[in-house]
Amino acid sequence: MAFLFLNGWLVFAGVIAIMAVATLIKQSILPAAVTQTIGDLPYLVQVPIVILIADLGVYWTHRILHVVPALWEIHSVHHAVEELDWLAAIHQHPLDVMFMKAGALFPLYALGFSAEAIATYLVIYFWQTWLVHANVRLNYGPLRHILVSPEFHHWHHSSETAARDKNFAGFIAIYDVLFGSAYLPKGQDPKAFGVDHPMPTNYLALLAYPFVAWVSKHKRSDPSAAQPHGGEPAQPRQSAPLS
């Protein structure tokens, strides 16, 4: 409930800032002919284009959250869930949500898509987010490598080595196929979820976790802090535990 009700206000503030900057760029940098042409497209044409652009943004921001160690500390709050169900969709650090919202919404507002088309995308996006985290067995059959199903996203949360850093797309699984990050073994289901080290379990501690992890990692990488008695330097870690 804390993630659901408290995160929403923080993320809303972030989205307002994203909209403001994107609108400024639209008005001052992009040619008016471009934004006008996009804005004049019929609603039913805009919506699929919006989904394609937004999900490409989700794919790359999501992948960056996994690749950049400092950003992974933020995103690991989401991956800390060990029993995957629909509530995992909201178990996210607000900075994580803001970063991915920027990847999806910034180009949409900057390019001048209509508010109706963007609102439709957001409704579909929220439904999709709840669905792909839900504890259901849906694989979409012949479309399993085209559209993101619960099966597809459950593998993204798997703690199994082969599945790590895979399946980043939100809607369009073909992005993962094109960029070489798809993992969907046929006839198998992920058996375990979570990260490799203990995580806090309450809301405020999870909000603080990335900052504590950054400080902890900095101390481990600082020879003067890591070996006050002349020992070996601490070895860098991909994710810093709170021990």
PyMOL commands that set and color helices and strands:
alter all, ss='L'
color gray80, all
select helices_A, chain A and resi 2-28+32-39+43-67+69-79+86-90+94-111+115-133+141-143+150-157+161-163+174-178+203-221+223-226
alter helices_A, ss='H'
color red, helices_A
deselect
rebuild
show_as cartoon
